[in-house]
Amino acid sequence: MITGIKNVLLFLVLLITQVTTCSAQSVLGIKFGSSYDYVKSRLEERFGTTSVFAKEGGLHVFGLTMGDISFNKGEFNFQRDDKNTYFNHAEFWKIYNSDEQKAAEADVDALYSLLKQKYGDKCGTFNTGSFLRFYWFGENPKTSEEWLGSVVLTKGDANDGVPRLYLWLKYGPIYYIDKASDF
């Protein structure tokens, strides 16, 4: 009888841990689903008010560091309903000159290694042939058949026509309200 109770208690602890882990997805310590005002205040506390800009309903941060990687830009996006805002999507970019491919590959691989530590077996590679590197990680807490984010290294021409390398770290989108509500 006591063994059965212990098994039930262990199951409940594991279930609660799993639910807490899935619902507490975050980036830079900011939980997805947080309000626009909360996210803005947290970003301004961390990066300063002169680095955080409101743009197109979202927030942009320039010159931010995550771990050992300095990103050129980060974007934080939100869903909205009549009363609330929900942080549901973040993207970060680092731009390299075309002759910095080894450094770019080292950064994307190091970033993926850190994400593997956080997300464990919910990580992998995706080979599309279109990217130098493509890694996915995590599980979307609202849509379990989708991953939480990706890390991509790609080549492309910048607006000035000069070839560059782009490291792109993306979280979400996580839909807190119906996707169709945006239309």
C-alpha positions in Angstrom: 0.0 0.0 0.0 2.8 2.5 0.9 4.6 1.6 -2.3 1.5 2.4 -4.3 1.2 5.8 -2.6 4.9 6.6 -3.2 4.4 5.8 -6.9 1.4 8.0 -7.1 3.2 10.9 -5.3 6.3 10.4 -7.6 4.0 10.5 -10.6 2.3 13.7 -9.4 5.7 15.4 -8.8 6.9 14.4 -12.3 3.7 15.6 -13.8 3.8 19.0 -12.0 7.5 19.4 -13.0 6.7 18.7 -16.6 3.7 21.1 -16.7 5.8 23.8 -15.0 8.6 23.3 -17.4 6.4 23.6 -20.5 4.4 26.6 -19.3 7.5 28.6 -18.1 9.3 28.9 -21.4 11.4 32.1 -21.4 14.1 34.1 -23.2 16.4 36.4 -21.3 14.5 35.4 -18.2 11.2 36.8 -19.6 8.4 34.3 -19.8 6.4 34.0 -22.9 2.8 35.2 -22.4 4.1 38.3 -20.4 2.6 41.7 -21.1 4.1 44.3 -23.4 4.6 46.7 -20.4 6.3 44.0 -18.4 8.6 42.9 -21.2 9.5 46.5 -22.0 10.4 47.3 -18.3 12.5 44.1 -18.0 14.4 44.9 -21.3 15.0 48.5 -20.2 16.3 47.3 -16.8 18.8 45.0 -18.5 19.9 47.0 -21.5 19.0 50.6 -20.7 16.2 52.8 -22.0 18.3 54.1 -24.9 18.7 50.6 -26.3 15.0 49.6 -26.3 12.7 50.9 -29.1 9.0 50.5 -29.7 8.4 49.6 -33.3 5.4 48.2 -35.2 3.7 47.0 -32.0 6.8 45.2 -30.8 10.1 46.0 -29.1 13.5 46.2 -30.7 16.8 46.0 -28.8 20.1 46.9 -30.4 23.6 45.7 -29.3 22.5 43.0 -26.9 24.5 40.0 -25.5 23.2 36.6 -24.7 25.8 34.3 -23.2 29.0 35.0 -25.0 27.4 36.1 -28.3 26.8 39.8 -29.1 23.8 40.2 -31.3 23.2 43.2 -33.6 19.5 43.3 -33.0 16.7 41.5 -31.1 12.9 41.8 -31.7 10.2 41.0 -29.2 6.7 40.6 -30.7 3.2 40.3 -29.1 -0.3 39.1 -29.8 -3.1 41.4 -28.7 -6.7 41.0 -27.8 -9.2 43.6 -26.5 -7.6 43.9 -23.1 -4.2 42.2 -23.0 -0.9 41.7 -24.8 1.0 38.4 -24.9 4.8 38.1 -25.6 4.8 35.3 -28.1 7.8 35.6 -30.4 11.5 36.7 -30.3 14.2 36.9 -32.9 17.9 37.8 -32.6 20.4 38.5 -35.4 24.2 38.7 -35.6 25.7 39.7 -38.9 29.2 38.6 -40.0 31.4 39.6 -43.0 31.6 36.8 -45.5 35.3 36.1 -44.5 34.2 35.3 -40.9 32.5 32.0 -41.7 34.6 30.0 -39.2 33.7 32.4 -36.4 30.1 32.4 -37.4 30.0 28.6 -37.4 31.7 28.5 -34.0 29.1 30.9 -32.6 26.1 29.0 -33.9 27.5 25.6 -32.8 28.3 27.1 -29.3 24.8 28.6 -29.1 23.3 25.2 -30.0 25.4 23.5 -27.4 24.0 25.8 -24.7 20.4 25.2 -26.0 21.0 21.5 -25.8 22.0 21.8 -22.2 18.7 23.6 -21.5 16.3 21.6 -23.7 18.0 18.1 -23.5 16.6 15.6 -26.0 14.2 18.2 -27.5 16.9 19.4 -29.9 18.0 18.4 -33.4 19.3 19.4 -36.8 17.3 20.0 -39.9 19.0 19.7 -43.2 17.3 21.8 -45.9 20.4 22.4 -48.0 19.5 26.1 -48.0 21.4 26.9 -44.8 24.9 26.5 -43.6 23.5 25.3 -40.2 19.9 24.7 -39.0 19.2 23.6 -35.5 15.8 23.3 -33.7 15.2 23.2 -30.0 12.5 22.9 -27.4 8.8 22.2 -27.6 6.2 24.9 -28.2 4.0 24.9 -25.0 0.8 25.7 -27.0 1.4 23.5 -30.0 3.3 20.4 -29.0 4.0 19.1 -32.5 6.0 22.3 -33.2 9.5 23.1 -31.8 10.0 26.2 -29.6 12.7 27.8 -31.7 15.6 27.5 -34.1 19.2 28.6 -34.7 20.1 29.2 -38.3 23.3 30.3 -40.1 22.8 31.4 -43.6 24.5 33.5 -46.4 22.9 36.4 -48.2 23.5 39.8 -49.8 22.9 42.7 -47.5 21.0 45.8 -48.6 24.3 47.3 -49.9 24.8 44.2 -52.1 27.7 42.9 -50.0 27.6 39.2 -49.2 27.3 38.5 -45.5 26.6 35.7 -43.0 23.6 35.8 -40.7 23.2 34.0 -37.4 19.4 34.0 -36.6 18.0 32.8 -33.3 14.2 32.5 -33.3 11.7 31.6 -30.5 8.1 31.0 -31.3 5.6 32.1 -32.3 3.5 30.8 -29.5 -0.1 31.5 -30.0 -2.0 32.6 -26.8 -5.0 33.6 -28.8 -6.3 32.1 -32.0 -4.1 32.7 -35.1 -7.1 33.9 -37.1 -7.8 36.7 -34.6 -4.9 38.7 -36.2 -6.9 38.9 -39.5 
